[in-house]
Structure formats: C-alpha cells, structure tokens
Amino acid sequence: MQQLLQGEPCPDQAVNGLMPHLLHQLHAIQQQYRYIPTQQSKQVSETLQLPLAQIESVIDFYSFFTRTPRGQYTLLFSNCTSCGDLALMRELCQLLKVEQGITRTDGLVSIDETSCIGMCDHGASLLINDRVIAHLDSTRLKQIAEYIESKTPLDQWSPELFSINTQIYKKGLLLEQPLEQGSALTAAFKLGSDALIQTLKQSGLRGRGGAGFTTGMKWEFCRQAQGAQHYVVCNADEGEPGTFKDRILLTDHAHELFEGMTVAAYALGAQQGYLYLRGEYRYLVPHIQQVLTERRQQQLLGQNILGQQGFTFDIELVVGAGAYICGEESALLESLEQKRGVPRIRPPFPVTHGYLGQPTVVNNVETFVAAAHIVSKGANWFKAHGTEQSAGSKLLSISGDCTKAGIYEYAFGVTVQQVLDDCGASDAQAVQVGGPSGTLVHRKDFGRQLAFEDLATGGSIMIYGQQRDLLKVVRNFTHFFAHESCGFCTPCRVGTPLLRKYLDKIEAGHGTAYDREEMARLAKLVKKRSHCGLGQTAANPILDLLEHFPHVCEQRLLHQEYEPFFNLDAALETTRQLSHRDDAEAHLA
C-alpha cells in the first residue's frame, strides 16, 4: 500500500504547468473570490477571446462554479452510498453553526453535499477547497471544526487528515509487473504503426470504460480518417459512483498511462494529447505534472522521442469542474473545447470528427495502460487470459458492505461470488455491477460472470448487505442522475426528476400501486428515448429493483388507488390565514 500525502494545490495559472483553459481560469477566479463575479467573466472573455455568453453558460453548467460567495473553507460531503454519510455532514453543520447550502454570515465556512468523489475505499469522505479528507468520524469532524474556527490555513493542518492510501488487494496482468519506462515505445518503433495496430486487434483489447469497443479498430479508424491534425485524449473523468480504479492508476502507474498515450500517438500520427482529469482529483495535479516533466526530461515526450526522428508528441492536462456527463466522450470533447459538456449527436464519431473537428481517439486510463503492456509484451500474452469475447484482465473498484474495500484485478470470466468471497462480503443481498448505470444483481445470480458477454462493467462493484434498504440505495442513484442530467433532451431533463419524485413518494410511504406502474412506464420511456448514455441508463436501477426485488417497493405502497404528490387542501392554508377564513367553504372536501 502506497500512501499519498496531498500537498497544497497549486493555483491554476499557466506558470504552474496547466494550459490557459477556460475551466482553469474560472477555477482560479473561484478560488480567489470564492465565487465568479460578472466583471471577472468579462475579463476572461477578453483574455481567451471567447464570447461572454459561452463563458456564462459554462459557469452555470459545472457544479464547482458559483455566482454567490462560498465560505473561505468550502466543504462538500460525498452523498455516495459507499463514500458518503450525510449524518456526519449534519453533525459538522451543528459544530460550526452553519446551515447546509448557506454560507455562514461571517463568510468563513459553507457546507453542502456533492456526488461521489471517488473515495469509496476510504469510507465517508469530503472535499475541502479541492483537497480530500477521508475516513470521517466524529473525532475528525471536531478536529476539522477547531481548525476552521481558528482560521488555520490548510497547509498547517495535520498531514494525517489528507493522507490517501493505495489499497490493492489483488494484482494481475497490469498491476503485477510495472512496465519499464520506454519499453512499449521501443517495441512500437520496431513494429511500425501498421503492425502495432494489428497487434492491438489480435490481442482482443476492448475499451475498459464499459462499452467495450475494440481498441485496435478504433485506432485504425482514426488513423485512416482525413484531418489536418490527429489527437489522443485520455478520459480520466471517472465520475460513476463507486469507481476509483483510475485514481490508483494515476497515482501509481501514471508513467504507463502516458506511455500508452504516446504509443497511440505514434500509431495515429498525432502530435498532441490531452488528459482530462475529473475535478474531484485536482489534488493529483502536482503529481501528474511531475511525471510529465520527468518524461520530457527522459525524451519520452517532446520532439524526436527516444531519437525517433520526426516523432513529436506532448500531453497537456485539463481539469474538469464537477460534471458527471463529461465522462461521456463527446461531452468530454465539448468541455475540452471550453464549452458546456453537452453530448454531441452521433454520427459523426470522434474518430473522424473529434476534438476541434479533427480525428481523435478517446480512451480511458485503464485502456491506455493495457495498450502499453500489450505492445511491450505481445498480443498472445494478453489474449491468453480472460474469455473468448473478453480478453485480458479487468480492474475492479470494490466498495460497500465488505471487509476489504479496494482494487482487485481479475481475468475476465470471474464470477460475482468469487469476488464477494475475496473481499469479505458474506451477507450480500445484492451487488451493483458497473455503478448506478449498470446492473443490480440479485443473490440468486451471483454465479454470473464479469465479462462483456455477461455482466459488462467499467469497474465499479458496490456491495449491499442484508441490512441495507435497497429502496434508499436506488433512490440515491435516481437523485444522482436527476442532478447530473445536462438538460439537453426532454426525456432525461424531465424524466429523471419525475422518476426521483416517484421514488421519494414511495420511500416516504405515500406511493400507491398506480405510482409504481407509472414509474415503470416512465423509466422505460427515459431509457428508450434519451439522447445519450446517461439518460439511457438512468432508469436501470429502478427497472432492476422492480424486476428482481419487487417486495422492496410493494411493502411501502399504500393500499389505495391514488394519492396526489402534494396536499391540495394544505396548500390553501396561507390563503385561509390571509383571508381570516377557516370555515367549511375554505377547505377542499
């Protein structure tokens, strides 16, 4: 286990290695003023030569930006089922005498909740001014409250508060033996770009984000596409609740990630790459920049890489600002282009019309790491593991009701039950495979395999023991999707909040059989008609709950035909008070 101590985050200025991107400029303003004043937006518009309307729309789109002042200490508690505990948030609110979502009158502190911050192997966690504090309990909350009330700068807080452990319990193909720096590039130069792509195709490597498109084929399509430039983009925006494997790879295997991106650049003829990092991982920026600097010094990035004349490639880092939808590759490209992260209409696909309209390969962190290993060690080495349709291994982020939450690497084909046995989950009633957008698996189906042909997963495994209320779990997921909808299409924009209301009503004990049936009908409509993957998968938890755990909803339903979402008679109480009437005619029978 490697321990990472977070240093004080660097301000987002070009001198610190971050490109002059709109998201970086806005973050720097947010840090300075604790909100984004209109005048500053105008200055950014002039500096970056972007329309003011575009900048204003970006501010409103990303959850980490605000137009009203936040506290000098801004704390955001995760509301994830694995790394969240809102009871602790309320406890800290009481200690600091602050109301959730409202900055304290002295401007010192504000506390609110946020979506999963990728610390699911560390228990209840929070973000404070872009840094992470995990393993929260009452003792730590009192320590935090004392530091805040005494106005102690974050860099003078106990380093132990900010320590993050790398918890890897099972290593496989990728984690067992790290690559020697430059080995994959040397092998790539010997193969040549054509043979390199054929090696990837022969290996059977498929994208590790969950969709599973053949990586070699994607690179080949991009290489063949006509364009003034070709680009390589790494999607490190793992915002799916319960997923944290990329955090481990970025911490311990960043060299292999950048080696894989550089190998892709050689195959495509690209000169520029981008790593899009989720905003919750901003504390990793100094570490990532250090690795990039080391690779430039070792001629693994830059001009004439490893003496290969004419091969020039470098990587820039762009940090997001709190938007789950940017994990969708076309939304990520929109964000990279300094816009709102709204998914594009496809086709055309990024391999032909990606970043700035040019051919672009977008893969996630694990895929690039796997590609580097394959080019270095060969297609047969990789294909010898896994199943016929799912070659190689898969990194799993395991959290929830188990004794050993952390990272596990298995060859594809492992059963859910084997995973549960290894991580110490003896009383699981259900497992959420692939995060909220994946599949809720009943105990009777624990013999199913983790593979593209059975249970496909981007890597999240969330375990729920017998004591868990699955309705509350699914309600949490539904609130997440409603909050993270980009609002582009009507089925998702309108449908996810309606699904949230139905679940809220049933969970509160006011739902009827009619509500359950209407919720199921609406869930199918949202799944079928939404524009992108968020809406198309947002209803999965509800549909799985109704199919595999029908008793969970049934036991909460009222035994009557219908109950409205709100009390119409109670809504007239203010009018009765203003008119000084309380007679029968002033009430609804």
Secondary structure, DSSP 4 states (H G I P E B T S, - for coil): --EEEPPPPPPS-GGGT----HHHHHHHHHHHHSS--HHHHHHHHHHHT--HHHHHHHHHHSTT--SS---SEEEEEE--TTT--HHHHHHHHHHHT--TTS--TTSSEEEEEES--S-TTSSS-EEETTEEE-S--HHHHHHHHHHHHTT--GGGS-GGGGEEE--EEE--TTTSSPPPTTHHHHHHHHH-HHHHHHHHHHHT-B-TTSS--BHHHHHHHHHHS--S--EEEEEE---STT--HHHHHHHH-HHHHHHHHHHHHHHHT--EEEEEE-GGGGGGHHHHHHHHHHHHHTTSSBSSGGG-TT--BEEEEEE--S-GGGGSHHHHHHHHTTS--PPPPSSSPTTTS-GGGS-EEEEEHHHHHHHHHHHHH-HHHHHTSB-SSSBSEEEEEEEESSS--EEEEEETT-BHHHHHHHHT--SEEEEEETSTTSEEEEGGGTT-BBSTTSB--SSEEEEEETTS-HHHHHHHHHHHHHHH--S-SHHHHHHHHHHHHHHHHHHTT---HHHHHHHHHHHHHHHHH-SSHHHHHHTHHHHHHHHH-HHHHHTT--SSS---SS-HHHHTHHHHHHHT--SGGGS--
